[in-house]
Amino acid sequence: MCGNIKGVRVGVRELSHHTSQYLSRVKNGDVLEVTEYGRVIATITPASAEAAGDERPRPRPGGGRSGDPSAARRVDELLARGFGDR
């Protein structure tokens, strides 16, 4: 590891049991070295600023991408009525 980036080593089993904790550390700038039987098999690094800013909008509960909760209610009402004979 170089500079002021903190390197963390973690075994595969430990990572699988506490994934969110370790990924949180990576988001905060740590570099994670994943080991298997004491040997490094992978390195997880924080995403670059460009890649992190390229996040696509995620659907919102209750309103999809529109952000309009009434849209979800309208869909629920239509589904509750059924599709009828088409």
KOLSEMI-860245 format. One record per residue: x, y, z of N, C-alpha, C, CB in turn; residue number from 1. Coordinates in pm, whole numbers, plus 32768, in hexadecimal, padded with zeros to 4 digits. Each point is the difference from the previous one (the first is absolute). Glycine has a CB too. Layout:
<atom <X, Y, Z>, <X, Y, Z>, <X, Y, Z>, <X, Y, Z>, NUM>
...
END
This chain:
<atom <8055, 7F8A, 8000>, <7FAB, 8076, 8000>, <8059, 807C, 8000>, <7F47, 7F84, 807A>, 1>
<atom <8084, 80E6, 7F4B>, <8052, 8078, 7FF9>, <7FB3, 8079, 8032>, <807D, 7F9E, 7F3F>, 2>
<atom <7FCA, 80CC, 80DD>, <7FC2, 807D, 802C>, <7FB7, 7FEF, 8083>, <7FEA, 8044, 7F14>, 3>
<atom <7FA9, 8007, 80FB>, <7FB4, 7FF6, 807C>, <7F85, 7FA8, 7FEF>, <8053, 80E3, 8041>, 4>
<atom <7FAF, 7EC3, 7F5D>, <7F94, 7FA0, 7FF1>, <801B, 7F8D, 805F>, <7FD8, 8041, 7F0D>, 5>
<atom <7FC5, 7FA0, 8144>, <8011, 7F97, 8064>, <7FDD, 7F79, 7FC3>, <7FCC, 80A3, 80BA>, 6>
<atom <8091, 7EFE, 7F4F>, <7FE8, 7F7A, 7FCD>, <7FC8, 7FA5, 806C>, <80B8, 8021, 7F5B>, 7>
<atom <7EE7, 7F91, 8080>, <7FBF, 7FA4, 805E>, <8004, 7F76, 7FC1>, <7F69, 80B7, 8061>, 8>
<atom <80C2, 7EE6, 7FEB>, <7FFC, 7F75, 7FD1>, <7F8F, 7FB8, 8046>, <80F9, 8000, 7FD3>, 9>
<atom <7EBD, 7FB3, 7FDF>, <7F90, 7FB6, 8038>, <7FF3, 7F7A, 7FB8>, <7F89, 80D8, 803E>, 10>
<atom <805A, 7EC1, 800F>, <7FEB, 7F7C, 7FC6>, <7F78, 7FF7, 7FBC>, <8095, 7F9E, 80AF>, 11>
<atom <7F5F, 8003, 7EF6>, <7F85, 7FED, 7FB4>, <7F89, 7FE9, 805E>, <8085, 7FA1, 7F40>, 12>
<atom <7F8A, 800A, 8122>, <7F91, 7FE2, 805B>, <7FD7, 807B, 804F>, <8050, 7F14, 8010>, 13>
<atom <8011, 8135, 8026>, <7FE2, 8079, 804C>, <7FB8, 8066, 7FA8>, <80CA, 7FD8, 8093>, 14>
<atom <7F64, 8037, 7EF0>, <7FC1, 805C, 7FA3>, <7F71, 7FD7, 7FE3>, <80DF, 8032, 7F9B>, 15>
<atom <7F0A, 7F4E, 8053>, <7F78, 7FD3, 7FE1>, <7FA1, 8015, 8075>, <8060, 7F57, 7F65>, 16>
<atom <7FD3, 80A5, 8116>, <7FAB, 8013, 8075>, <7FE8, 8093, 8022>, <8055, 7F28, 8055>, 17>
<atom <8003, 8130, 7F80>, <7FF8, 808F, 8024>, <8015, 8059, 7F85>, <8053, 7FC9, 80E7>, 18>
<atom <7F71, 8010, 7EA8>, <8016, 8045, 7F81>, <7FE2, 8095, 8008>, <7FC9, 7F2C, 7F8D>, 19>
<atom <7FC3, 80F9, 80AA>, <7FDB, 808E, 8000>, <8061, 8055, 8051>, <7F11, 7FBC, 7FE5>, 20>
<atom <8123, 800C, 8088>, <8060, 804C, 8051>, <8080, 801B, 7FB2>, <7FA2, 7F99, 80D0>, 21>
<atom <808E, 8002, 7EEA>, <807C, 8011, 7FB4>, <7FEB, 805A, 7F86>, <804C, 7F1E, 804D>, 22>
<atom <7F41, 80D8, 7F71>, <7FE7, 8057, 7F8E>, <7FF1, 8091, 802D>, <7F92, 7F42, 7F88>, 23>
<atom <803C, 80D3, 80EF>, <7FF8, 8086, 8037>, <808C, 803A, 8011>, <7F29, 7FC6, 8076>, 24>
<atom <8133, 7FE8, 7FB7>, <808B, 802D, 800F>, <803C, 8024, 7F79>, <801A, 7F70, 80CD>, 25>
<atom <7FC7, 803F, 7ECD>, <8032, 801C, 7F7A>, <7FC8, 8084, 7FCE>, <8014, 7F09, 7FD0>, 26>
<atom <7F69, 810F, 8046>, <7FC4, 8080, 7FD7>, <8044, 8075, 8044>, <7F26, 7F8C, 7FDA>, 27>
<atom <810F, 805E, 809F>, <8045, 806A, 8049>, <8093, 800C, 7FDB>, <7F5F, 7FDD, 80BA>, 28>
<atom <80CE, 7FD6, 7EE3>, <8088, 8011, 7FCE>, <8061, 7F8E, 8019>, <7FD6, 80E9, 8020>, 29>
<atom <8003, 7EB5, 8031>, <805A, 7F8F, 801A>, <8009, 7FA5, 7F85>, <7FC7, 800B, 80F6>, 30>
<atom <80AC, 7FB5, 7EFA>, <8013, 7F9A, 7F9A>, <7FF9, 7F7A, 8048>, <8090, 8097, 7F6B>, 31>
<atom <7F1F, 7F0F, 8060>, <7FE8, 7F80, 8040>, <8046, 7F91, 7FB4>, <7F23, 8052, 8056>, 32>
<atom <8134, 7F66, 7FEF>, <8041, 7F8B, 7FC4>, <7FBB, 7F85, 8037>, <80E0, 8079, 7FE8>, 33>
<atom <7EE8, 7F37, 7FBE>, <7FB8, 7F88, 8027>, <8060, 7F8B, 7FFA>, <7F23, 805D, 7FAB>, 34>
<atom <80E3, 7F56, 80C2>, <805D, 7F90, 8006>, <7FB5, 7F7B, 8009>, <80A9, 8095, 806E>, 35>
<atom <7F9A, 7F05, 7F5F>, <7FD1, 7F76, 800B>, <8078, 7FAD, 802A>, <7F48, 801F, 7F4E>, 36>
<atom <80AB, 7FA1, 8122>, <806F, 7FB4, 8039>, <807F, 8054, 800B>, <7F9D, 7F2F, 7FA1>, 37>
<atom <8050, 8151, 8084>, <8071, 8059, 8017>, <803B, 8043, 7F84>, <802F, 7F72, 80BE>, 38>
<atom <7FA0, 806A, 7ECC>, <8033, 803D, 7F84>, <7F9A, 8062, 7FC9>, <8086, 7F32, 7FCD>, 39>
<atom <7FAA, 8143, 8007>, <7FA8, 8064, 7FC6>, <7FCC, 7FCD, 7F7A>, <807E, 80BC, 8074>, 40>
<atom <7EFC, 7F40, 7F7E>, <7FC4, 7FD1, 7F83>, <7FB5, 806F, 7FB7>, <7FEC, 7F1D, 8066>, 41>
<atom <7FF8, 8152, 7FE0>, <7FB7, 806F, 7FC0>, <801B, 8081, 804C>, <7F4D, 7F62, 7FAF>, 42>
<atom <80A2, 810B, 800B>, <800C, 8084, 803D>, <7F83, 804E, 7FDC>, <80FE, 7FFC, 7FF5>, 43>
<atom <7EC2, 803F, 806F>, <7F8A, 8053, 7FEA>, <8027, 808F, 8021>, <7F5E, 7F41, 8036>, 44>
<atom <8091, 8118, 7F6A>, <8028, 808C, 8011>, <7F86, 805B, 7FF0>, <80E8, 7FCC, 7FA9>, 45>
<atom <7F1E, 80AC, 8091>, <7F91, 805D, 7FED>, <7FF0, 8024, 7F6D>, <8027, 805C, 80E7>, 46>
<atom <7F5D, 7FBC, 7EF0>, <7FE5, 8029, 7F76>, <803B, 808B, 7FEA>, <7F2C, 7F74, 7FF7>, 47>
<atom <80FB, 80A7, 7F8F>, <8033, 8085, 7FE1>, <7F8E, 8064, 800D>, <80B1, 7FA0, 7F64>, 48>
<atom <7F71, 80DE, 80AB>, <7F9B, 8069, 800F>, <7FA5, 8004, 7F85>, <809E, 8085, 808F>, 49>
<atom <7F9A, 7F65, 7EFA>, <7FB0, 8001, 7F86>, <7F9C, 7F8D, 8000>, <80BE, 806B, 7F85>, 50>
<atom <7F70, 7F1E, 80A1>, <7FA7, 7F8C, 8001>, <7F95, 800F, 806B>, <80BB, 7F70, 7FAB>, 51>
<atom <7F6A, 80C5, 80C7>, <7F9F, 8010, 806D>, <7F96, 8065, 7FDB>, <80B1, 7FC5, 80A5>, 52>
<atom <7F71, 80A0, 7F0D>, <7FA0, 8065, 7FD8>, <7FA7, 7FD4, 7F8C>, <80A0, 80A9, 804E>, 53>
<atom <7F7E, 7EE5, 7F76>, <7FB6, 7FCF, 7F8D>, <7F8F, 7FA2, 802B>, <80CF, 8015, 7F75>, 54>
<atom <7F05, 7FFA, 8105>, <7F99, 7FA8, 8035>, <7F7A, 8020, 7FBF>, <807D, 7FEC, 80DA>, 55>
<atom <7F3F, 7FAF, 7EF8>, <7F7C, 8013, 7FC4>, <7F97, 800C, 806E>, <8046, 7F7F, 7F33>, 56>
<atom <7F51, 80CD, 80B4>, <7F98, 800C, 8066>, <7FBE, 7F7A, 8019>, <7FD9, 80ED, 7FBE>, 57>
<atom <800B, 7EF7, 80BF>, <7FBF, 7F82, 8024>, <7F6B, 8019, 8015>, <80D5, 7FAA, 806C>, 58>
<atom <7ED9, 7FF2, 7F77>, <7F71, 8012, 8017>, <7FE4, 801F, 8093>, <7FCE, 7F64, 7F42>, 59>
<atom <7FD1, 80F1, 80D6>, <7FDB, 8024, 8088>, <7F89, 7FAE, 802C>, <8059, 80EA, 7FDF>, 60>
<atom <7FA6, 7EE8, 809C>, <7F8B, 7FB5, 802F>, <7F83, 8058, 7FF9>, <8093, 7F75, 8098>, 61>
<atom <7F03, 8055, 7F32>, <7F82, 8047, 7FFD>, <7FED, 805D, 7F8B>, <8003, 7FEE, 80EF>, 62>
<atom <8062, 802C, 7EC2>, <7FEB, 805E, 7F93>, <8056, 7FE8, 7F87>, <7FC3, 80A0, 80AA>, 63>
<atom <8084, 7EF3, 7F53>, <8055, 7FE6, 7F8E>, <8062, 8071, 7FEC>, <7F4C, 7F7B, 7F96>, 64>
<atom <80DE, 8099, 7FF1>, <8061, 8069, 7FE2>, <7FC1, 808B, 7FFF>, <8081, 7F5B, 7F7B>, 65>
<atom <7EFA, 80AB, 807A>, <7FC0, 8082, 7FF6>, <8004, 804C, 8083>, <7F6D, 7FA4, 7F4F>, 66>
<atom <809C, 8015, 8120>, <7FFC, 8041, 8082>, <7F72, 8023, 8029>, <80E2, 805A, 7FD5>, 67>
<atom <7EBD, 7F7D, 7FD9>, <7F74, 801E, 801A>, <7FBD, 7F88, 8041>, <7FFA, 80A0, 7F3D>, 68>
<atom <7FE9, 7F64, 8147>, <7FC3, 7F8C, 8042>, <7F78, 7FDE, 7FC8>, <807D, 803C, 80CC>, 69>
<atom <7F3C, 8026, 7EF9>, <7F7C, 7FE2, 7FC9>, <800A, 7FA5, 7F86>, <7FAD, 80DD, 8056>, 70>
<atom <80C4, 7F25, 7F64>, <8013, 7FA6, 7F8E>, <7FFA, 7F6F, 802D>, <808B, 80AE, 7F8C>, 71>
<atom <7FB3, 7F33, 80E4>, <7FFF, 7F78, 8034>, <7F73, 7FD9, 802A>, <80EE, 8019, 804D>, 72>
<atom <7EC8, 8045, 7FEE>, <7F76, 7FE3, 8028>, <7FAB, 7FE0, 7F86>, <8018, 8096, 80C8>, 73>
<atom <7FFB, 7FB6, 7ECB>, <7FB3, 7FE6, 7F86>, <801E, 7F76, 7FC9>, <7FFF, 80F4, 7FCD>, 74>
<atom <807E, 7EE5, 8034>, <8025, 7F7B, 7FD0>, <7FC2, 7F97, 805A>, <80D8, 805A, 7FA1>, 75>
<atom <7F2E, 7FB9, 80E3>, <7FC4, 7FA1, 805D>, <7F6A, 7FF1, 7FE6>, <80AE, 803B, 80AA>, 76>
<atom <7F0E, 8036, 7F3D>, <7F6F, 7FFB, 7FE5>, <7FE3, 7FB2, 7F80>, <7FE3, 80DC, 8075>, 77>
<atom <806D, 7F3D, 7F24>, <7FEC, 7FB7, 7F81>, <8016, 7F6B, 8013>, <8049, 80CB, 7F81>, 78>
<atom <801E, 7F10, 80C9>, <801C, 7F73, 8017>, <7F93, 7FBF, 8054>, <80F5, 8031, 7FEF>, 79>
<atom <7ED5, 8019, 8071>, <7F96, 7FCB, 8055>, <7F81, 7FE4, 7FAE>, <8060, 807E, 80C4>, 80>
<atom <7F85, 7FD4, 7ED5>, <7F8B, 7FEA, 7FAA>, <8012, 7F8B, 7FA3>, <7FCF, 80F0, 800D>, 81>
<atom <80AC, 7EEC, 7FD7>, <801C, 7F94, 7FA2>, <800D, 8037, 7F73>, <7F85, 7F5F, 8092>, 82>
<atom <809E, 804B, 7F14>, <8018, 802A, 7F76>, <7F85, 7FF6, 7FA7>, <80E9, 7FB9, 801F>, 83>
<atom <7EAF, 8003, 8011>, <7F85, 7FF4, 7FB0>, <8017, 7FAA, 7F85>, <7FB6, 80DF, 8052>, 84>
<atom <7FE5, 7F1F, 7F58>, <800A, 7FB4, 7F84>, <803E, 8057, 7F94>, <7F37, 7F76, 8040>, 85>
<atom <8134, 8060, 7F8C>, <8043, 804D, 7F96>, <8005, 7FB0, 7F83>, <8088, 807A, 80A6>, 86>
END
